[in-house]
Amino acid sequence: MKDNTCKKVVEKIPLFLDGEMPENEIPIFLEHVKYCSKCGERFDMEQSFKDAIKARCERKCVSEQIADSIRNKISMLLARS
């Protein structure tokens, strides 16, 4: 069933783009995206969006004290969950 396959492929696009897809799934994923125009369009759109965000983000160095403070606040928030 193509729709079910497409749904699974679309759900895995972020995994591929983030480099988190298991190696054994990559060839099957890329093959589907290559030949399915609907999934290919969705892949291109998500990749373009991710590239645009990356291009507009600016990395700045912060002091270790600030970084530790942020880490501690994140840890506290996670502990509450």
Secondary structure, DSSP 8 states (H G I E B T S, - for coil): -HHHHHHHHHHHHHHHHTT-S-GGGHHHHHHHHHH-HHHHHHHHHHHHHHHHHHHH-------HHHHHHHHHHHHHHHHH-
